[in-house]
């Protein structure tokens, strides 16, 4: 088994409290299912804003600033047999219902 990171980008936010509640329930159901299958390790939504540190001079700016569909809004760390299986797991993500995307990345193991 290997670890993979899902990076969630974009997706439209529901305009009503009921819509938001329904969307959150779909996410919670998905997380619970992945947890019960032993695939979900961790994950959280990300708050807006933050800081970006760049270059050898370590210049600090407000950010990140990108188009809404490009902003990383959260992440999961999951366990899967392969990249292909991780991609299959991601296909059930509720973000696709609101036109968002999931980037699936293998986590590189670094042994000290």
C-alpha positions as CSV (number, residue, x, y, z in Angstrom):
1,X,0.0,0.0,0.0
2,X,1.1,3.5,-0.8
3,X,0.0,7.0,0.2
4,X,-1.5,9.5,-2.2
5,X,-2.6,13.1,-1.9
6,X,-5.8,14.4,-3.4
7,X,-5.7,18.1,-4.0
8,X,-9.1,19.6,-4.5
9,X,-9.5,22.6,-6.8
10,X,-12.4,24.8,-7.7
11,X,-16.0,23.7,-7.4
12,X,-18.9,26.1,-7.0
13,X,-20.1,26.9,-3.5
14,X,-23.8,26.4,-3.0
15,X,-25.8,29.6,-2.6
16,X,-28.3,28.4,0.1
17,X,-27.7,27.1,3.6
18,X,-29.6,23.9,2.6
19,X,-27.4,23.4,-0.5
20,X,-24.3,23.9,1.7
21,X,-25.6,21.3,4.2
22,X,-26.4,18.8,1.5
23,X,-22.9,19.3,0.0
24,X,-21.2,18.8,3.3
25,X,-23.2,15.7,4.0
26,X,-22.0,14.2,0.7
27,X,-18.4,14.9,1.7
28,X,-18.9,13.5,5.2
29,X,-20.5,10.3,3.8
30,X,-17.6,9.9,1.3
31,X,-15.0,10.4,4.1
32,X,-16.8,7.9,6.4
33,X,-16.8,5.3,3.6
34,X,-13.1,5.7,2.8
35,X,-12.3,5.6,6.6
36,X,-14.3,2.4,7.0
37,X,-12.4,0.9,4.1
38,X,-9.0,1.9,5.7
39,X,-8.2,4.3,2.8
40,X,-8.7,7.7,4.4
41,X,-5.7,8.9,6.5
42,X,-6.2,12.6,6.9
43,X,-7.7,15.7,5.2
44,X,-9.0,19.2,5.7
45,X,-10.4,22.1,3.8
46,X,-8.0,25.1,3.5
47,X,-8.9,28.6,4.5
48,X,-8.6,31.4,2.0
49,X,-5.6,33.6,1.9
50,X,-2.1,32.8,3.3
51,X,1.4,33.8,2.3
52,X,3.6,32.8,-0.6
53,X,7.4,32.7,-0.1
54,X,9.5,32.9,-3.3
55,X,13.0,32.8,-4.6
56,X,16.4,32.6,-2.9
57,X,15.6,36.0,-1.3
58,X,12.5,34.5,0.4
59,X,10.2,37.3,-0.7
60,X,6.9,37.0,1.2
61,X,3.7,38.1,-0.5
62,X,0.0,37.7,0.3
63,X,-1.6,34.9,-1.6
64,X,-2.1,32.5,-3.2
65,X,-4.1,34.4,-5.8
66,X,-5.4,32.4,-8.7
67,X,-8.6,32.0,-10.6
68,X,-11.3,30.3,-8.5
69,X,-11.1,27.0,-10.4
70,X,-7.3,26.9,-9.8
71,X,-7.3,27.5,-6.1
72,X,-6.5,24.5,-3.9
73,X,-9.4,24.3,-1.4
74,X,-8.4,21.2,0.5
75,X,-6.6,17.9,0.5
76,X,-6.9,14.3,1.6
77,X,-4.2,11.8,2.3
78,X,-5.3,8.4,1.3
79,X,-3.9,4.9,1.1
80,X,-4.2,2.8,-2.1
81,X,-2.6,-0.1,-3.9
82,X,-1.5,2.0,-6.9
83,X,-2.0,5.3,-8.6
84,X,-4.7,3.8,-10.8
85,X,-6.6,2.7,-7.7
86,X,-6.2,6.1,-6.1
87,X,-7.6,7.7,-9.3
88,X,-10.6,5.3,-9.1
89,X,-11.2,6.3,-5.5
90,X,-11.1,9.9,-6.4
91,X,-13.9,9.5,-9.0
92,X,-16.5,9.3,-6.2
93,X,-15.5,12.8,-4.9
94,X,-18.5,15.2,-4.5
95,X,-16.4,18.0,-6.0
96,X,-17.2,16.8,-9.5
97,X,-20.9,17.6,-8.9
98,X,-19.9,21.3,-8.7
99,X,-17.4,21.3,-11.6
100,X,-14.3,21.0,-9.5
101,X,-11.2,18.8,-10.0
102,X,-9.0,16.4,-8.0
103,X,-5.3,16.2,-8.6
104,X,-4.0,12.8,-7.5
105,X,-0.3,12.7,-6.5
106,X,1.8,9.8,-5.1
107,X,3.5,10.7,-1.9
108,X,7.2,10.0,-2.2
109,X,8.7,7.9,0.6
110,X,11.9,9.4,2.0
111,X,13.8,7.2,4.3
112,X,16.2,9.0,6.7
